[in-house]
């Protein structure tokens, strides 16, 4: 029930991705309840109903949020 998206840099940073709102909408349609995405994308997005969104800056943050 968790979807993770973002581009990972060599130093472990999670970079913004294009068309994030569209990807989140597809995740919601598929039944995901939690989405981990780049914090930069989260700042630009409007609220999505029925899904918990978590913004992260690094891979380590993403891992700690998920477990």
Number of C-alpha atoms within 10 A of each C-alpha: 10 14 16 15 17 20 14 15 11 6 8 13 17 24 18 18 15 10 9 18 17 10 13 23 14 12 19 20 10 10 13 17 16 19 19 22 25 26 18 15 18 18 9 10 11 8 11 12 10 11 17 14 20 16 18 22 18 17 18 13 15 19 11 9 12 14 5
